[in-house]
Amino acid sequence: MRISGFEWDDGNILHLALGHGIEPEEAEEVFAVAPLFRRTKRGHYAAFGRSLSGRLLVIVFKRKAKGLVRVITGWDMDAAERRYYQRHRKG
């Protein structure tokens, strides 16, 4: 999946930071370090990956025109998500 950039505003920045303790930079790092993508039931996408600090995260996002990504939410992977990520990631 080709990502050209990220769409951030106060709404999604605050939701990630206050609700989940994730900074925008950490969310972007998940996309930079070999993420695993999966389609969600609601038609969005989930990126499973590791931040540069080693944190295992799931970032839910919407794909917009020209490869732009709008992050909707995110969280630390639970045990089942870690197993899924370890089993399906490349490398």
Gaussian input, Z-matrix of N, CA and C with variables (Angstrom, degrees):
# hf/3-21g

backbone

0 1
 N
 C     1     B1
 C     2     B2     1     A1
 N     3     B3     2     A2     1     D1
 C     4     B4     3     A3     2     D2
 C     5     B5     4     A4     3     D3
 N     6     B6     5     A5     4     D4
 C     7     B7     6     A6     5     D5
 C     8     B8     7     A7     6     D6
 N     9     B9     8     A8     7     D7
 C    10    B10     9     A9     8     D8
 C    11    B11    10    A10     9     D9
 N    12    B12    11    A11    10    D10
 C    13    B13    12    A12    11    D11
 C    14    B14    13    A13    12    D12
 N    15    B15    14    A14    13    D13
 C    16    B16    15    A15    14    D14
 C    17    B17    16    A16    15    D15
 N    18    B18    17    A17    16    D16
 C    19    B19    18    A18    17    D17
 C    20    B20    19    A19    18    D18
 N    21    B21    20    A20    19    D19
 C    22    B22    21    A21    20    D20
 C    23    B23    22    A22    21    D21
 N    24    B24    23    A23    22    D22
 C    25    B25    24    A24    23    D23
 C    26    B26    25    A25    24    D24
 N    27    B27    26    A26    25    D25
 C    28    B28    27    A27    26    D26
 C    29    B29    28    A28    27    D27
 N    30    B30    29    A29    28    D28
 C    31    B31    30    A30    29    D29
 C    32    B32    31    A31    30    D30
 N    33    B33    32    A32    31    D31
 C    34    B34    33    A33    32    D32
 C    35    B35    34    A34    33    D33
 N    36    B36    35    A35    34    D34
 C    37    B37    36    A36    35    D35
 C    38    B38    37    A37    36    D36
 N    39    B39    38    A38    37    D37
 C    40    B40    39    A39    38    D38
 C    41    B41    40    A40    39    D39
 N    42    B42    41    A41    40    D40
 C    43    B43    42    A42    41    D41
 C    44    B44    43    A43    42    D42
 N    45    B45    44    A44    43    D43
 C    46    B46    45    A45    44    D44
 C    47    B47    46    A46    45    D45
 N    48    B48    47    A47    46    D46
 C    49    B49    48    A48    47    D47
 C    50    B50    49    A49    48    D48
 N    51    B51    50    A50    49    D49
 C    52    B52    51    A51    50    D50
 C    53    B53    52    A52    51    D51
 N    54    B54    53    A53    52    D52
 C    55    B55    54    A54    53    D53
 C    56    B56    55    A55    54    D54
 N    57    B57    56    A56    55    D55
 C    58    B58    57    A57    56    D56
 C    59    B59    58    A58    57    D57
 N    60    B60    59    A59    58    D58
 C    61    B61    60    A60    59    D59
 C    62    B62    61    A61    60    D60
 N    63    B63    62    A62    61    D61
 C    64    B64    63    A63    62    D62
 C    65    B65    64    A64    63    D63
 N    66    B66    65    A65    64    D64
 C    67    B67    66    A66    65    D65
 C    68    B68    67    A67    66    D66
 N    69    B69    68    A68    67    D67
 C    70    B70    69    A69    68    D68
 C    71    B71    70    A70    69    D69
 N    72    B72    71    A71    70    D70
 C    73    B73    72    A72    71    D71
 C    74    B74    73    A73    72    D72
 N    75    B75    74    A74    73    D73
 C    76    B76    75    A75    74    D74
 C    77    B77    76    A76    75    D75
 N    78    B78    77    A77    76    D76
 C    79    B79    78    A78    77    D77
 C    80    B80    79    A79    78    D78
 N    81    B81    80    A80    79    D79
 C    82    B82    81    A81    80    D80
 C    83    B83    82    A82    81    D81
 N    84    B84    83    A83    82    D82
 C    85    B85    84    A84    83    D83
 C    86    B86    85    A85    84    D84
 N    87    B87    86    A86    85    D85
 C    88    B88    87    A87    86    D86
 C    89    B89    88    A88    87    D87
 N    90    B90    89    A89    88    D88
 C    91    B91    90    A90    89    D89
 C    92    B92    91    A91    90    D90
 N    93    B93    92    A92    91    D91
 C    94    B94    93    A93    92    D92
 C    95    B95    94    A94    93    D93
 N    96    B96    95    A95    94    D94
 C    97    B97    96    A96    95    D95
 C    98    B98    97    A97    96    D96
 N    99    B99    98    A98    97    D97
 C   100   B100    99    A99    98    D98
 C   101   B101   100   A100    99    D99
 N   102   B102   101   A101   100   D100
 C   103   B103   102   A102   101   D101
 C   104   B104   103   A103   102   D102
 N   105   B105   104   A104   103   D103
 C   106   B106   105   A105   104   D104
 C   107   B107   106   A106   105   D105
 N   108   B108   107   A107   106   D106
 C   109   B109   108   A108   107   D107
 C   110   B110   109   A109   108   D108
 N   111   B111   110   A110   109   D109
 C   112   B112   111   A111   110   D110
 C   113   B113   112   A112   111   D111
 N   114   B114   113   A113   112   D112
 C   115   B115   114   A114   113   D113
 C   116   B116   115   A115   114   D114
 N   117   B117   116   A116   115   D115
 C   118   B118   117   A117   116   D116
 C   119   B119   118   A118   117   D117
 N   120   B120   119   A119   118   D118
 C   121   B121   120   A120   119   D119
 C   122   B122   121   A121   120   D120
 N   123   B123   122   A122   121   D121
 C   124   B124   123   A123   122   D122
 C   125   B125   124   A124   123   D123
 N   126   B126   125   A125   124   D124
 C   127   B127   126   A126   125   D125
 C   128   B128   127   A127   126   D126
 N   129   B129   128   A128   127   D127
 C   130   B130   129   A129   128   D128
 C   131   B131   130   A130   129   D129
 N   132   B132   131   A131   130   D130
 C   133   B133   132   A132   131   D131
 C   134   B134   133   A133   132   D132
 N   135   B135   134   A134   133   D133
 C   136   B136   135   A135   134   D134
 C   137   B137   136   A136   135   D135
 N   138   B138   137   A137   136   D136
 C   139   B139   138   A138   137   D137
 C   140   B140   139   A139   138   D138
 N   141   B141   140   A140   139   D139
 C   142   B142   141   A141   140   D140
 C   143   B143   142   A142   141   D141
 N   144   B144   143   A143   142   D142
 C   145   B145   144   A144   143   D143
 C   146   B146   145   A145   144   D144
 N   147   B147   146   A146   145   D145
 C   148   B148   147   A147   146   D146
 C   149   B149   148   A148   147   D147
 N   150   B150   149   A149   148   D148
 C   151   B151   150   A150   149   D149
 C   152   B152   151   A151   150   D150
 N   153   B153   152   A152   151   D151
 C   154   B154   153   A153   152   D152
 C   155   B155   154   A154   153   D153
 N   156   B156   155   A155   154   D154
 C   157   B157   156   A156   155   D155
 C   158   B158   157   A157   156   D156
 N   159   B159   158   A158   157   D157
 C   160   B160   159   A159   158   D158
 C   161   B161   160   A160   159   D159
 N   162   B162   161   A161   160   D160
 C   163   B163   162   A162   161   D161
 C   164   B164   163   A163   162   D162
 N   165   B165   164   A164   163   D163
 C   166   B166   165   A165   164   D164
 C   167   B167   166   A166   165   D165
 N   168   B168   167   A167   166   D166
 C   169   B169   168   A168   167   D167
 C   170   B170   169   A169   168   D168
 N   171   B171   170   A170   169   D169
 C   172   B172   171   A171   170   D170
 C   173   B173   172   A172   171   D171
 N   174   B174   173   A173   172   D172
 C   175   B175   174   A174   173   D173
 C   176   B176   175   A175   174   D174
 N   177   B177   176   A176   175   D175
 C   178   B178   177   A177   176   D176
 C   179   B179   178   A178   177   D177
 N   180   B180   179   A179   178   D178
 C   181   B181   180   A180   179   D179
 C   182   B182   181   A181   180   D180
 N   183   B183   182   A182   181   D181
 C   184   B184   183   A183   182   D182
 C   185   B185   184   A184   183   D183
 N   186   B186   185   A185   184   D184
 C   187   B187   186   A186   185   D185
 C   188   B188   187   A187   186   D186
 N   189   B189   188   A188   187   D187
 C   190   B190   189   A189   188   D188
 C   191   B191   190   A190   189   D189
 N   192   B192   191   A191   190   D190
 C   193   B193   192   A192   191   D191
 C   194   B194   193   A193   192   D192
 N   195   B195   194   A194   193   D193
 C   196   B196   195   A195   194   D194
 C   197   B197   196   A196   195   D195
 N   198   B198   197   A197   196   D196
 C   199   B199   198   A198   197   D197
 C   200   B200   199   A199   198   D198
 N   201   B201   200   A200   199   D199
 C   202   B202   201   A201   200   D200
 C   203   B203   202   A202   201   D201
 N   204   B204   203   A203   202   D202
 C   205   B205   204   A204   203   D203
 C   206   B206   205   A205   204   D204
 N   207   B207   206   A206   205   D205
 C   208   B208   207   A207   206   D206
 C   209   B209   208   A208   207   D207
 N   210   B210   209   A209   208   D208
 C   211   B211   210   A210   209   D209
 C   212   B212   211   A211   210   D210
 N   213   B213   212   A212   211   D211
 C   214   B214   213   A213   212   D212
 C   215   B215   214   A214   213   D213
 N   216   B216   215   A215   214   D214
 C   217   B217   216   A216   215   D215
 C   218   B218   217   A217   216   D216
 N   219   B219   218   A218   217   D217
 C   220   B220   219   A219   218   D218
 C   221   B221   220   A220   219   D219
 N   222   B222   221   A221   220   D220
 C   223   B223   222   A222   221   D221
 C   224   B224   223   A223   222   D222
 N   225   B225   224   A224   223   D223
 C   226   B226   225   A225   224   D224
 C   227   B227   226   A226   225   D225
 N   228   B228   227   A227   226   D226
 C   229   B229   228   A228   227   D227
 C   230   B230   229   A229   228   D228
 N   231   B231   230   A230   229   D229
 C   232   B232   231   A231   230   D230
 C   233   B233   232   A232   231   D231
 N   234   B234   233   A233   232   D232
 C   235   B235   234   A234   233   D233
 C   236   B236   235   A235   234   D234
 N   237   B237   236   A236   235   D235
 C   238   B238   237   A237   236   D236
 C   239   B239   238   A238   237   D237
 N   240   B240   239   A239   238   D238
 C   241   B241   240   A240   239   D239
 C   242   B242   241   A241   240   D240
 N   243   B243   242   A242   241   D241
 C   244   B244   243   A243   242   D242
 C   245   B245   244   A244   243   D243
 N   246   B246   245   A245   244   D244
 C   247   B247   246   A246   245   D245
 C   248   B248   247   A247   246   D246
 N   249   B249   248   A248   247   D247
 C   250   B250   249   A249   248   D248
 C   251   B251   250   A250   249   D249
 N   252   B252   251   A251   250   D250
 C   253   B253   252   A252   251   D251
 C   254   B254   253   A253   252   D252
 N   255   B255   254   A254   253   D253
 C   256   B256   255   A255   254   D254
 C   257   B257   256   A256   255   D255
 N   258   B258   257   A257   256   D256
 C   259   B259   258   A258   257   D257
 C   260   B260   259   A259   258   D258
 N   261   B261   260   A260   259   D259
 C   262   B262   261   A261   260   D260
 C   263   B263   262   A262   261   D261
 N   264   B264   263   A263   262   D262
 C   265   B265   264   A264   263   D263
 C   266   B266   265   A265   264   D264
 N   267   B267   266   A266   265   D265
 C   268   B268   267   A267   266   D266
 C   269   B269   268   A268   267   D267
 N   270   B270   269   A269   268   D268
 C   271   B271   270   A270   269   D269
 C   272   B272   271   A271   270   D270

   B1=1.4512
   B2=1.5333
   B3=1.3041
   B4=1.4681
   B5=1.5290
   B6=1.3250
   B7=1.4629
   B8=1.5292
   B9=1.3341
   B10=1.4632
   B11=1.5277
   B12=1.3356
   B13=1.4576
   B14=1.5127
   B15=1.3249
   B16=1.4591
   B17=1.5228
   B18=1.3263
   B19=1.4636
   B20=1.5314
   B21=1.3245
   B22=1.4613
   B23=1.5203
   B24=1.3270
   B25=1.4620
   B26=1.5226
   B27=1.3177
   B28=1.4640
   B29=1.5268
   B30=1.3190
   B31=1.4620
   B32=1.5113
   B33=1.3324
   B34=1.4606
   B35=1.5288
   B36=1.3151
   B37=1.4728
   B38=1.5282
   B39=1.3425
   B40=1.4652
   B41=1.5242
   B42=1.3247
   B43=1.4635
   B44=1.5195
   B45=1.3221
   B46=1.4637
   B47=1.5258
   B48=1.3261
   B49=1.4653
   B50=1.5297
   B51=1.3213
   B52=1.4545
   B53=1.5235
   B54=1.3085
   B55=1.4594
   B56=1.5113
   B57=1.3455
   B58=1.4584
   B59=1.5270
   B60=1.3305
   B61=1.4558
   B62=1.5195
   B63=1.3333
   B64=1.4680
   B65=1.5187
   B66=1.3045
   B67=1.4638
   B68=1.5316
   B69=1.3345
   B70=1.4650
   B71=1.5356
   B72=1.3226
   B73=1.4659
   B74=1.5270
   B75=1.3438
   B76=1.4673
   B77=1.5188
   B78=1.3358
   B79=1.4624
   B80=1.5249
   B81=1.3115
   B82=1.4640
   B83=1.5282
   B84=1.3196
   B85=1.4663
   B86=1.5269
   B87=1.3340
   B88=1.4640
   B89=1.5270
   B90=1.3204
   B91=1.4607
   B92=1.5283
   B93=1.3151
   B94=1.4659
   B95=1.5222
   B96=1.3352
   B97=1.4616
   B98=1.5320
   B99=1.3301
   B100=1.4685
   B101=1.5330
   B102=1.3281
   B103=1.4630
   B104=1.5304
   B105=1.3024
   B106=1.4546
   B107=1.5279
   B108=1.3363
   B109=1.4650
   B110=1.5230
   B111=1.3219
   B112=1.4593
   B113=1.5218
   B114=1.3061
   B115=1.4726
   B116=1.5271
   B117=1.3263
   B118=1.4651
   B119=1.5276
   B120=1.3290
   B121=1.4673
   B122=1.5175
   B123=1.3206
   B124=1.4692
   B125=1.5263
   B126=1.3256
   B127=1.4498
   B128=1.5159
   B129=1.3186
   B130=1.4549
   B131=1.5224
   B132=1.3099
   B133=1.4539
   B134=1.5165
   B135=1.3284
   B136=1.4607
   B137=1.5213
   B138=1.3170
   B139=1.4603
   B140=1.5242
   B141=1.3188
   B142=1.4560
   B143=1.5088
   B144=1.3311
   B145=1.4525
   B146=1.5077
   B147=1.3073
   B148=1.4569
   B149=1.5250
   B150=1.3245
   B151=1.4661
   B152=1.5276
   B153=1.3099
   B154=1.4651
   B155=1.5201
   B156=1.3294
   B157=1.4715
   B158=1.5242
   B159=1.3568
   B160=1.4598
   B161=1.5101
   B162=1.2985
   B163=1.4632
   B164=1.5322
   B165=1.3372
   B166=1.4625
   B167=1.5160
   B168=1.3366
   B169=1.4638
   B170=1.5192
   B171=1.3314
   B172=1.4613
   B173=1.5191
   B174=1.3332
   B175=1.4555
   B176=1.5271
   B177=1.3292
   B178=1.4668
   B179=1.5247
   B180=1.3324
   B181=1.4570
   B182=1.5144
   B183=1.3219
   B184=1.4580
   B185=1.5208
   B186=1.3248
   B187=1.4680
   B188=1.5169
   B189=1.3216
   B190=1.4522
   B191=1.5292
   B192=1.3084
   B193=1.4607
   B194=1.5256
   B195=1.2985
   B196=1.4650
   B197=1.5307
   B198=1.3367
   B199=1.4534
   B200=1.5128
   B201=1.3179
   B202=1.4569
   B203=1.5318
   B204=1.3264
   B205=1.4618
   B206=1.5200
   B207=1.3295
   B208=1.4666
   B209=1.5234
   B210=1.3254
   B211=1.4564
   B212=1.5258
   B213=1.3309
   B214=1.4567
   B215=1.5210
   B216=1.3242
   B217=1.4536
   B218=1.5240
   B219=1.3010
   B220=1.4553
   B221=1.5078
   B222=1.3328
   B223=1.4643
   B224=1.5188
   B225=1.3201
   B226=1.4590
   B227=1.5278
   B228=1.3322
   B229=1.4638
   B230=1.5228
   B231=1.3332
   B232=1.4612
   B233=1.5346
   B234=1.3142
   B235=1.4676
   B236=1.5263
   B237=1.3215
   B238=1.4655
   B239=1.5280
   B240=1.3170
   B241=1.4721
   B242=1.5233
   B243=1.3273
   B244=1.4727
   B245=1.5196
   B246=1.3371
   B247=1.4775
   B248=1.5239
   B249=1.3329
   B250=1.4697
   B251=1.5306
   B252=1.3220
   B253=1.4672
   B254=1.5308
   B255=1.3224
   B256=1.4695
   B257=1.5339
   B258=1.3135
   B259=1.4661
   B260=1.5338
   B261=1.3276
   B262=1.4670
   B263=1.5199
   B264=1.3052
   B265=1.4672
   B266=1.5269
   B267=1.3078
   B268=1.4663
   B269=1.5149
   B270=1.3095
   B271=1.4714
   B272=1.4230
   A1=108.07
   A2=116.04
   A3=121.42
   A4=109.74
   A5=115.80
   A6=122.02
   A7=108.09
   A8=116.54
   A9=119.67
   A10=112.69
   A11=116.75
   A12=119.65
   A13=110.98
   A14=115.38
   A15=121.82
   A16=110.29
   A17=115.59
   A18=122.10
   A19=107.66
   A20=115.73
   A21=121.66
   A22=110.05
   A23=116.13
   A24=122.13
   A25=107.15
   A26=117.13
   A27=120.36
   A28=111.99
   A29=117.10
   A30=120.68
   A31=113.58
   A32=117.27
   A33=117.41
   A34=112.13
   A35=118.65
   A36=120.92
   A37=109.84
   A38=116.86
   A39=120.88
   A40=112.15
   A41=117.13
   A42=120.18
   A43=110.60
   A44=117.27
   A45=120.32
   A46=111.84
   A47=116.59
   A48=120.65
   A49=112.00
   A50=117.15
   A51=120.37
   A52=112.89
   A53=116.23
   A54=119.82
   A55=114.71
   A56=116.35
   A57=118.83
   A58=114.40
   A59=117.34
   A60=120.29
   A61=114.39
   A62=116.76
   A63=121.91
   A64=108.99
   A65=116.36
   A66=121.90
   A67=109.29
   A68=118.52
   A69=120.82
   A70=112.81
   A71=116.56
   A72=119.93
   A73=110.79
   A74=117.13
   A75=120.66
   A76=110.97
   A77=116.50
   A78=120.32
   A79=110.14
   A80=117.85
   A81=121.46
   A82=111.37
   A83=117.39
   A84=120.97
   A85=111.49
   A86=117.32
   A87=120.82
   A88=110.18
   A89=117.07
   A90=121.54
   A91=112.28
   A92=117.00
   A93=121.63
   A94=112.78
   A95=117.53
   A96=120.58
   A97=109.80
   A98=117.51
   A99=124.82
   A100=114.45
   A101=118.34
   A102=120.12
   A103=112.74
   A104=114.49
   A105=122.36
   A106=106.09
   A107=117.25
   A108=121.09
   A109=110.79
   A110=114.70
   A111=120.86
   A112=108.36
   A113=116.19
   A114=121.96
   A115=109.18
   A116=117.57
   A117=120.76
   A118=109.81
   A119=115.36
   A120=120.68
   A121=111.92
   A122=117.34
   A123=121.58
   A124=113.22
   A125=117.49
   A126=120.46
   A127=115.33
   A128=117.67
   A129=120.93
   A130=108.51
   A131=116.84
   A132=122.01
   A133=109.31
   A134=115.46
   A135=122.03
   A136=107.40
   A137=115.44
   A138=121.61
   A139=107.51
   A140=116.30
   A141=122.37
   A142=106.90
   A143=116.94
   A144=117.94
   A145=112.93
   A146=113.44
   A147=122.65
   A148=109.20
   A149=116.31
   A150=120.15
   A151=107.93
   A152=116.77
   A153=119.88
   A154=112.27
   A155=117.06
   A156=120.54
   A157=112.07
   A158=116.97
   A159=121.29
   A160=115.35
   A161=116.96
   A162=121.47
   A163=109.63
   A164=117.35
   A165=122.31
   A166=109.12
   A167=116.15
   A168=121.66
   A169=111.96
   A170=114.98
   A171=123.38
   A172=105.57
   A173=116.67
   A174=122.41
   A175=108.04
   A176=116.50
   A177=121.72
   A178=107.52
   A179=115.42
   A180=119.54
   A181=111.72
   A182=113.52
   A183=122.68
   A184=107.47
   A185=115.97
   A186=120.58
   A187=108.19
   A188=114.79
   A189=120.60
   A190=108.36
   A191=116.06
   A192=121.40
   A193=111.94
   A194=115.48
   A195=124.41
   A196=113.29
   A197=117.38
   A198=120.92
   A199=115.86
   A200=117.41
   A201=121.19
   A202=109.50
   A203=116.75
   A204=123.37
   A205=109.72
   A206=116.47
   A207=121.35
   A208=107.10
   A209=115.96
   A210=121.39
   A211=108.79
   A212=115.76
   A213=122.06
   A214=110.63
   A215=116.02
   A216=121.02
   A217=109.35
   A218=116.22
   A219=121.04
   A220=110.28
   A221=115.63
   A222=120.95
   A223=109.16
   A224=114.85
   A225=120.85
   A226=108.31
   A227=116.55
   A228=119.92
   A229=110.45
   A230=114.95
   A231=119.41
   A232=108.11
   A233=117.30
   A234=120.96
   A235=112.31
   A236=117.82
   A237=121.31
   A238=110.91
   A239=117.00
   A240=120.45
   A241=110.80
   A242=118.00
   A243=120.62
   A244=110.84
   A245=117.22
   A246=120.22
   A247=110.74
   A248=117.18
   A249=121.56
   A250=110.08
   A251=115.87
   A252=121.30
   A253=110.81
   A254=116.98
   A255=121.08
   A256=110.63
   A257=117.11
   A258=121.65
   A259=112.46
   A260=118.13
   A261=120.76
   A262=115.97
   A263=118.08
   A264=118.21
   A265=110.24
   A266=113.79
   A267=120.82
   A268=108.31
   A269=115.54
   A270=119.84
   A271=115.69
   D1=128.96
   D2=-178.28
   D3=-90.69
   D4=125.01
   D5=179.45
   D6=-115.83
   D7=124.17
   D8=-178.46
   D9=-99.57
   D10=-20.44
   D11=-178.38
   D12=175.63
   D13=-178.78
   D14=-176.00
   D15=-126.49
   D16=144.36
   D17=177.09
   D18=-106.00
   D19=111.90
   D20=179.57
   D21=-118.64
   D22=143.39
   D23=170.29
   D24=-145.81
   D25=177.62
   D26=-177.41
   D27=-57.66
   D28=-34.38
   D29=-177.55
   D30=-63.39
   D31=-54.71
   D32=-177.45
   D33=-76.43
   D34=-27.41
   D35=176.26
   D36=-65.70
   D37=-48.56
   D38=-179.97
   D39=-65.12
   D40=-40.04
   D41=179.42
   D42=-60.04
   D43=-47.24
   D44=179.55
   D45=-65.01
   D46=-46.40
   D47=-175.14
   D48=-69.38
   D49=-51.58
   D50=-175.73
   D51=-78.31
   D52=-37.99
   D53=-177.12
   D54=-82.27
   D55=-28.88
   D56=-170.90
   D57=-135.49
   D58=-2.54
   D59=178.18
   D60=67.90
   D61=28.54
   D62=-178.85
   D63=-112.94
   D64=128.04
   D65=175.65
   D66=-86.05
   D67=151.73
   D68=179.25
   D69=-54.12
   D70=-37.71
   D71=-179.55
   D72=-62.22
   D73=-40.77
   D74=178.29
   D75=-62.96
   D76=-42.71
   D77=178.97
   D78=-61.14
   D79=-43.47
   D80=179.36
   D81=-65.05
   D82=-34.88
   D83=179.79
   D84=-62.60
   D85=-32.88
   D86=178.06
   D87=-58.32
   D88=-37.41
   D89=-179.29
   D90=-74.76
   D91=-23.85
   D92=-175.25
   D93=-85.80
   D94=-21.88
   D95=-171.75
   D96=-114.19
   D97=73.02
   D98=174.24
   D99=47.42
   D100=63.58
   D101=-179.83
   D102=-73.32
   D103=160.20
   D104=172.31
   D105=-109.24
   D106=124.09
   D107=-177.04
   D108=-102.94
   D109=144.95
   D110=177.10
   D111=-147.17
   D112=141.33
   D113=177.82
   D114=-78.62
   D115=139.47
   D116=178.96
   D117=-92.99
   D118=167.47
   D119=179.21
   D120=-64.67
   D121=-26.50
   D122=-179.47
   D123=-89.11
   D124=5.02
   D125=176.82
   D126=90.21
   D127=3.57
   D128=174.39
   D129=-89.97
   D130=-167.75
   D131=176.30
   D132=-126.25
   D133=153.67
   D134=173.45
   D135=-121.21
   D136=132.88
   D137=174.66
   D138=-107.77
   D139=121.71
   D140=176.23
   D141=-101.48
   D142=128.23
   D143=-179.75
   D144=-174.87
   D145=-175.86
   D146=-174.87
   D147=-113.96
   D148=134.83
   D149=172.89
   D150=-77.29
   D151=168.98
   D152=-179.44
   D153=-63.28
   D154=-25.31
   D155=177.69
   D156=-82.09
   D157=-4.70
   D158=178.37
   D159=98.36
   D160=1.35
   D161=-179.84
   D162=-72.15
   D163=128.95
   D164=178.51
   D165=-89.07
   D166=117.27
   D167=-173.22
   D168=-126.38
   D169=153.37
   D170=166.83
   D171=-113.38
   D172=124.61
   D173=178.83
   D174=-117.82
   D175=118.59
   D176=178.19
   D177=-94.18
   D178=133.26
   D179=-174.33
   D180=-147.37
   D181=164.49
   D182=175.48
   D183=-111.85
   D184=134.54
   D185=174.52
   D186=-85.62
   D187=132.10
   D188=178.64
   D189=-116.16
   D190=-177.78
   D191=-177.31
   D192=-58.68
   D193=146.22
   D194=173.79
   D195=59.43
   D196=33.63
   D197=174.65
   D198=79.28
   D199=10.41
   D200=179.30
   D201=-77.18
   D202=139.21
   D203=-179.35
   D204=-113.92
   D205=132.42
   D206=171.78
   D207=-113.66
   D208=112.67
   D209=179.38
   D210=-72.15
   D211=131.74
   D212=-179.65
   D213=-98.87
   D214=-48.66
   D215=-179.74
   D216=-160.69
   D217=177.30
   D218=178.14
   D219=-169.92
   D220=165.35
   D221=179.51
   D222=-162.30
   D223=167.26
   D224=172.78
   D225=-74.07
   D226=138.07
   D227=-179.44
   D228=-61.90
   D229=139.56
   D230=171.31
   D231=-86.16
   D232=-179.31
   D233=-175.18
   D234=-59.81
   D235=-43.58
   D236=-179.70
   D237=-65.60
   D238=-40.16
   D239=178.70
   D240=-67.10
   D241=-37.24
   D242=176.18
   D243=-62.88
   D244=-43.25
   D245=177.47
   D246=-61.50
   D247=-44.34
   D248=178.33
   D249=-58.92
   D250=-47.15
   D251=-178.93
   D252=-61.93
   D253=-47.12
   D254=-178.78
   D255=-63.57
   D256=-38.22
   D257=-177.22
   D258=-72.61
   D259=-32.93
   D260=-171.80
   D261=-107.33
   D262=-10.81
   D263=-177.28
   D264=-73.35
   D265=157.32
   D266=179.39
   D267=-98.35
   D268=136.07
   D269=176.41
   D270=85.97

